[in-house]
Amino acid sequence: MTLVPARISSRRVAAVAALAVAGLLAPVAANTATAAPAQAPTAAQAPSVAAAPDIPLANVKAHLTQFSNIAAANGGNRAHGRAGYKASIDYVKAKLDAAGFTTSLQTFTASGATGYNLIADWPGGDANKVIMAGSHLDSVTSGAGINDNGSGSAAVLETALAVSRAQFKPDKHLRFAWWGAEELGLLGSKAYVNSLPSTERAKIAGYLNFDMIGSPNAGYFVYDDDPTIEKTFKDYYAGLGIPTEIETEGDGRSDHAPFKNVGVPVGGLFSGADYRKTAAQAQKWGGTSGVAFDRCYHSSCDNTSNINDTALDRNSDAVAHAIWTLSAGSTTPPTGTDYENTTPLAIPDAGAAVTSPITVSGRTGNAPAALKVSVNVKHTWRGDVVIDLLAPDGTAYRLKNSSSGDSADNVVETYTVNASSEVANGVWKLRVQDVASQDTGTLNSWKLTF
């Protein structure tokens, strides 16, 4: 992952506690909502999707051993322009060629040296709907780069080999990529994206990025860029009983950024770099609070000892889960009628509540017992945010309380409300309030699904 200065946040539990005493954080009595996966299919609606295979941890670690050996034989690293990087590319390409992929090397020039991207296409699938997964294969010059980013590269490689072993026949076309010169500023992925005509870019239905997924003091972070991709990963971890947080440390610092900048839907996983794990994160994930997720980030000690096997195993399986799920013919089942407000609304810092209206008309009777309320709030500290749904008669349904310990960014959730006592037609409102200072946000959009 490309190095940038870390963001520093300061918080104030006392201020939140004072507001709670004042009653501002109290939940609305009687009316409650439960969070649920966005637009989850019923048993009758769910598309038939083949289950992804387990990705053997031993196989992923065997690739890491090969990357380590390559670095040791080539000056201690696998950096752009060095022999270790080209040897890494050759190793991955040989595995894919033997497995039946169509591979190609794209070259570019950076810092006076030739760089290489490796692209591997699996035969079949709709060429107008491409699911792509990638990782950067280069290290920094100071070490072998086993977590950064041998971990992502090995997991993507082993998932591709699992596709071959299963002779998987997805509805969408599968493409895998290993990028060069990421550590110099995402240069390999930028070269690839810039080389694509707009018609080819439009065929990429999703790009998944995997950069540092075996950090020794691991966290479980999910990119919050494309809602469908984000939900795919969150559903996987929810099935394991593992809480996730929105990824912010690496936002814009890895190879998803060039794709995102041209409008390609992106998503991915991350287990942390040089940010320090908080006490709240250590409580829910284990590990050591006050210590960086990866103390060997961009250092010579980023070797085969610098890997959390549990995190690497879970994240590798998540890579395969996403590939199998997103390449299926239909991952979004039929839903009810949607009513949406997409006008952004600024949320004052520690200020008055704001409301965003949606007018529902043309329906008969009452709202459903399982009214879906999808919320997209961008915020630098989601624990400050209180969210209510207001029915046309003014009845308030609490969707989200504030929490001084909820340090993640953003609120991108779908809640289920029993609104069967409410008349369907009328003006529904989403009320959002920031109840503590120092962090700001925007209500980007919200939606009702009847």
C-alpha positions in Angstrom: 0.0 0.0 0.0 1.2 3.5 -0.9 2.4 5.5 2.1 0.6 8.7 3.2 0.6 10.5 6.5 -1.9 9.0 9.1 -5.0 10.8 10.1 -5.2 11.8 13.7 -8.6 11.8 15.5 -9.3 13.1 19.0 -12.5 12.2 20.8 -14.5 13.4 23.8 -16.4 10.8 25.7 -17.4 13.4 28.4 -19.2 15.5 25.9 -21.3 12.6 24.7 -22.0 11.6 28.2 -23.3 15.1 29.0 -25.6 15.0 26.0 -26.9 11.7 27.1 -27.7 13.1 30.6 -29.6 15.9 28.8 -31.8 13.3 27.1 -30.6 13.9 23.6 -29.3 10.4 23.2 -32.4 8.6 24.6 -34.1 6.2 22.2 -37.6 6.9 21.0 -39.9 4.8 23.2 -41.9 1.9 21.8 -41.0 2.3 18.1 -37.7 0.5 17.2 -36.1 -0.7 14.0 -33.6 -3.5 13.4 -30.7 -3.4 11.0 -30.9 -5.9 8.1 -28.9 -6.6 5.0 -30.0 -4.3 2.2 -32.6 -5.9 -0.1 -32.0 -9.4 1.2 -33.7 -12.1 -0.9 -36.3 -14.3 0.5 -35.9 -18.1 0.0 -38.2 -18.0 -3.0 -36.5 -15.0 -4.6 -32.8 -15.9 -3.9 -30.8 -16.7 -7.1 -29.1 -20.0 -7.4 -25.4 -19.3 -6.6 -22.8 -22.0 -6.3 -21.1 -22.0 -3.0 -17.5 -20.8 -3.1 -14.9 -23.4 -2.1 -12.7 -23.1 1.0 -9.4 -21.6 0.1 -6.7 -23.7 1.8 -4.6 -21.5 4.1 -1.6 -23.8 3.4 -1.8 -23.0 -0.3 -1.9 -19.3 0.3 1.1 -19.5 2.7 3.0 -21.6 0.2 2.7 -18.7 -2.3 4.0 -16.3 0.4 7.0 -18.6 1.0 7.7 -18.5 -2.7 7.6 -14.6 -2.7 9.9 -14.7 0.4 12.4 -16.9 -1.4 12.2 -14.8 -4.5 13.1 -11.7 -2.5 15.9 -13.5 -0.7 17.4 -14.5 -4.0 17.1 -11.0 -5.5 18.5 -8.4 -3.1 15.9 -8.8 -0.3 12.9 -7.2 -2.0 10.4 -7.5 -4.9 10.2 -3.8 -5.8 9.5 -2.1 -9.1 12.4 -2.3 -11.5 14.2 -4.9 -9.5 14.8 -8.6 -10.4 12.6 -9.7 -7.5 9.5 -8.1 -9.0 9.9 -9.7 -12.4 10.6 -13.1 -10.8 7.3 -12.7 -8.8 5.4 -11.9 -12.0 6.9 -14.9 -13.7 6.0 -17.2 -10.7 2.3 -16.1 -10.7 2.0 -16.2 -14.5 3.4 -19.8 -14.7 0.8 -20.9 -12.2 -2.0 -19.3 -14.1 -0.9 -20.5 -17.5 -0.8 -24.1 -16.2 -4.3 -23.7 -14.8 -5.8 -22.7 -18.2 -6.0 -18.9 -17.9 -5.3 -16.6 -20.8 -2.5 -14.3 -19.5 -1.0 -11.2 -20.8 1.8 -8.8 -19.6 1.2 -5.1 -19.9 4.4 -3.0 -19.7 4.8 0.6 -18.7 7.7 2.8 -17.7 8.2 4.4 -14.3 11.3 5.9 -12.6 13.3 4.9 -15.7 12.5 1.2 -15.4 10.1 -1.2 -17.1 7.0 -2.1 -15.0 4.7 -5.1 -15.5 1.0 -5.7 -14.9 -0.2 -9.3 -15.2 -3.7 -9.8 -16.5 -5.4 -13.3 -16.4 -8.8 -14.0 -18.0 -10.8 -17.1 -17.3 -12.5 -18.4 -20.4 -16.3 -17.9 -20.7 -18.8 -15.7 -19.1 -20.4 -12.6 -20.5 -17.6 -10.4 -21.8 -19.8 -7.3 -21.4 -20.0 -8.0 -17.7 -16.6 -8.4 -16.1 -15.9 -9.1 -12.5 -12.3 -8.2 -11.8 -10.1 -8.9 -8.7 -6.6 -7.5 -8.3 -3.7 -6.8 -5.9 -0.4 -5.1 -6.2 2.6 -7.5 -6.4 5.4 -5.1 -5.8 7.1 -4.5 -2.4 9.0 -1.5 -1.1 12.8 -1.7 -1.5 13.3 -2.2 2.3 11.9 -5.7 2.4 10.1 -8.7 0.9 6.6 -7.3 1.3 4.9 -10.4 2.6 1.9 -8.7 4.1 2.2 -5.7 1.9 1.2 -7.1 -0.5 2.2 -10.7 -0.8 -0.9 -11.5 1.3 -3.4 -10.0 -1.2 -1.5 -11.3 -4.2 -1.4 -14.8 -2.8 -5.1 -14.9 -1.9 -6.1 -13.6 -5.4 -3.8 -16.2 -7.0 -5.1 -19.1 -5.0 -8.7 -18.0 -5.7 -8.0 -17.9 -9.4 -6.5 -21.4 -9.1 -9.7 -22.5 -7.2 -11.7 -21.3 -10.1 -9.7 -23.6 -12.4 -9.9 -26.6 -10.0 -13.7 -26.2 -9.8 -13.9 -25.5 -13.6 -16.2 -22.7 -12.5 -18.6 -21.5 -15.2 -19.8 -18.1 -14.0 -22.4 -16.0 -15.8 -20.1 -13.0 -15.8 -16.5 -13.0 -17.2 -13.7 -13.3 -14.6 -10.5 -11.4 -14.8 -7.6 -11.3 -12.3 -4.8 -8.8 -12.1 -1.4 -8.3 -10.3 -0.2 -4.7 -10.5 3.3 -3.2 -10.6 4.7 0.0 -9.1 1.8 0.5 -6.7 4.3 1.6 -4.1 5.4 4.5 -6.4 1.8 5.9 -6.6 -0.5 3.3 -8.1 1.3 3.5 -11.4 0.6 0.0 -12.7 -3.2 0.1 -12.2 -3.3 3.7 -13.5 -1.5 2.5 -16.7 -4.0 -0.3 -17.1 -7.1 1.9 -16.6 -5.7 4.6 -18.8 -5.1 2.1 -21.6 -8.7 1.0 -21.7 -11.1 2.6 -24.1 -14.3 3.9 -22.4 -16.2 1.0 -24.0 -14.0 -1.5 -22.2 -14.1 0.3 -18.9 -17.9 0.2 -19.1 -17.8 -3.6 -19.3 -16.2 -3.9 -15.8 -19.1 -4.6 -13.5 -16.9 -4.5 -10.5 -13.3 -4.3 -9.4 -12.3 -5.9 -6.1 -9.0 -4.9 -4.5 -7.0 -6.8 -1.9 -4.1 -5.0 -0.2 -2.7 -6.2 3.1 -5.2 -8.8 4.3 -2.9 -10.7 6.8 -1.8 -8.0 9.2 -0.4 -9.4 12.4 -2.6 -7.2 14.7 -5.5 -7.6 12.3 -8.7 -5.6 11.9 -11.5 -6.5 9.5 -12.2 -3.5 7.2 -14.5 -3.4 4.2 -14.4 -0.7 1.5 -17.7 1.3 1.4 -17.6 2.3 -2.2 -20.1 0.2 -4.1 -23.1 -0.9 -2.0 -23.5 -4.3 -3.6 -19.8 -5.3 -3.3 -19.7 -3.9 0.3 -22.8 -5.9 1.2 -21.3 -9.1 -0.2 -18.3 -8.9 2.1 -20.3 -7.7 5.1 -22.7 -10.7 4.7 -19.8 -13.1 4.6 -18.3 -11.8 7.8 -21.8 -11.5 9.5 -22.1 -15.2 8.8 -18.9 -15.8 10.7 -20.1 -13.6 13.6 -17.2 -11.1 12.9 -18.0 -7.4 13.1 -16.5 -5.2 10.4 -15.7 -1.5 10.1 -15.6 0.7 7.1 -12.0 1.0 5.6 -10.6 4.5 5.8 -6.9 4.2 6.4 -6.2 3.0 2.8 -8.9 5.1 1.0 -7.4 6.3 -2.2 -4.0 4.7 -1.4 -4.4 1.5 -3.3 -5.2 0.2 -6.8 -9.0 0.5 -6.6 -8.6 4.3 -6.8 -7.9 4.5 -10.6 -10.9 2.3 -11.3 -13.2 4.3 -9.0 -12.0 7.6 -10.6 -13.4 6.5 -14.0 -16.7 5.3 -12.6 -16.1 1.5 -12.1 -17.8 0.0 -9.1 -15.1 -0.9 -6.6 -14.8 -2.7 -3.2 -12.3 -4.7 -1.3 -10.8 -5.8 2.0 -8.0 -4.6 4.3 -6.6 -5.6 7.7 -4.8 -2.5 8.6 -1.4 -0.8 8.2 0.3 1.7 10.5 -2.8 3.1 12.2 -3.0 1.9 15.8 -5.7 -0.5 17.0 -8.1 1.1 19.5 -9.3 -0.5 22.7 -12.7 -1.0 21.2 -11.3 -2.7 18.2 -9.1 -5.0 20.3 -12.2 -5.9 22.3 -14.1 -7.1 19.3 -11.3 -8.5 17.2 -8.6 -9.5 19.7 -5.1 -8.4 19.3 -3.3 -5.5 21.1 -4.7 -2.0 21.5 -2.4 0.9 21.1 -0.3 -1.0 18.6 -0.2 -0.7 14.8 -2.2 -3.2 12.8 1.1 -3.9 11.1 4.2 -2.8 13.0 6.4 -4.0 10.1 4.6 -1.9 7.5 7.1 -0.8 4.8 9.9 -2.3 6.9 12.5 -5.1 6.5 10.6 -7.2 9.1 7.6 -7.6 6.7 8.5 -11.3 6.2 6.7 -14.6 6.6 6.6 -14.1 10.4 4.5 -10.9 9.8 1.3 -12.7 9.1 -1.9 -13.4 11.2 -2.9 -16.8 9.9 -6.5 -16.5 11.1 -7.0 -13.2 9.3 -5.3 -14.4 6.2 -7.5 -17.5 6.1 -10.8 -15.7 6.7 -9.9 -13.0 4.2 -8.8 -15.5 1.5 -12.1 -17.3 1.9 -13.9 -13.9 1.6 -12.1 -13.3 -1.7 -13.5 -16.5 -3.1 -17.0 -15.8 -1.7 -17.1 -12.5 -3.4 -15.9 -13.9 -6.7 -18.4 -16.7 -6.7 -21.3 -14.5 -5.5 -20.7 -11.4 -7.7 -20.1 -13.4 -10.9 -23.5 -15.1 -10.7 -26.2 -14.1 -13.1 -28.2 -12.1 -10.7 -27.1 -10.9 -7.3 -29.9 -8.5 -6.7 -33.3 -10.1 -6.4 -36.6 -8.5 -7.2 -37.8 -6.0 -4.6 -40.8 -3.9 -3.8 -41.3 -0.3 -5.0 -38.6 2.1 -4.1 -39.0 5.8 -3.1 -35.7 7.6 -2.9 -34.3 11.1 -2.0 -30.8 11.6 -3.5 -30.4 15.3 -2.6 -27.3 15.6 -0.3 -28.0 17.3 3.0 -25.3 18.6 5.3 -25.4 17.5 8.9 -24.4 20.3 11.3 -21.6 19.4 13.7 -23.1 19.1 17.2 -26.1 21.0 15.9 -29.8 20.8 15.2 -31.4 17.8 13.5 -32.0 18.0 9.8 -34.8 16.2 7.9 -35.0 14.9 4.4 -38.5 14.2 2.9 -39.8 11.4 0.6 -43.4 11.6 -0.7 -45.2 8.3 -1.1 -48.4 8.3 -3.2 -50.5 6.0 -5.2 -50.5 3.2 -2.6 -53.5 1.7 -0.7 -53.8 0.9 2.9 -51.0 0.9 5.4 -47.2 0.6 5.2 -45.8 -2.9 5.4 -44.7 -4.6 8.6 -41.2 -4.9 7.1 -40.6 -1.5 5.6 -37.0 -1.2 4.5 -35.2 2.1 5.2 -31.9 2.3 3.4 -29.6 5.1 4.7 -26.3 6.4 3.2 -24.6 8.9 5.6 -21.0 9.9 5.1 -19.5 10.9 8.5 -16.1 11.0 10.0 -17.3 9.5 13.3 -20.6 7.5 13.0 -21.0 7.2 16.8 -22.1 10.9 16.9 -25.1 10.2 14.6 -28.7 9.6 15.7 -31.2 8.7 13.0 -35.0 8.5 13.1 -37.6 7.7 10.5 -40.7 10.0 10.8 -44.0 8.6 9.6 -46.5 11.0 7.9 -48.3 11.5 11.2 -45.0 12.4 12.9 -44.5 9.1 14.7 -40.8 8.6 15.2 -39.0 5.2 14.7 -35.5 5.1 16.1 -33.1 3.6 13.5 -29.8 4.4 15.1 -28.6 5.6 18.5 -25.3 7.4 19.2 -22.4 5.6 20.8 -19.2 7.2 22.1 -17.3 3.9 21.3 -18.4 3.6 17.7 -15.4 5.0 15.9 -16.1 3.8 12.4 -16.9 6.2 9.6 -20.2 6.4 7.8 -23.6 4.8 8.2 -24.5 2.7 5.2 -27.2 0.4 6.4 -30.7 -0.9 5.7 -33.1 -1.0 8.6 -36.4 -2.9 8.9 -39.3 -1.0 10.5 -42.7 -2.4 11.5 -44.8 0.4 10.1 -48.0 -1.5 9.6 -49.9 0.9 11.8 -49.0 3.8 9.5 -50.8 5.0 6.5 -48.6 4.4 3.5 -49.3 7.6 1.5 -47.9 10.9 2.7 -44.6 12.6 3.5 -42.1 10.4 5.2 -38.9 12.0 6.6 -35.5 10.9 7.7 -34.2 12.9 10.7 -30.5 12.9 11.3 -28.7 14.7 14.1 -25.0 14.9 15.0 -24.9 15.1 18.8 -21.2 15.7 19.5 -18.6 18.0 18.3 -15.4 17.7 16.1 -16.8 15.5 13.2 -18.9 16.3 10.3 -21.1 14.5 7.7 -23.6 14.5 4.9 -26.8 12.6 4.4 -26.1 11.5 0.8 -29.3 9.7 0.2 -32.0 7.5 1.7 -34.7 5.2 0.4 -37.9 3.5 1.4 -38.8 0.1 0.0 -42.4 -1.0 0.3 
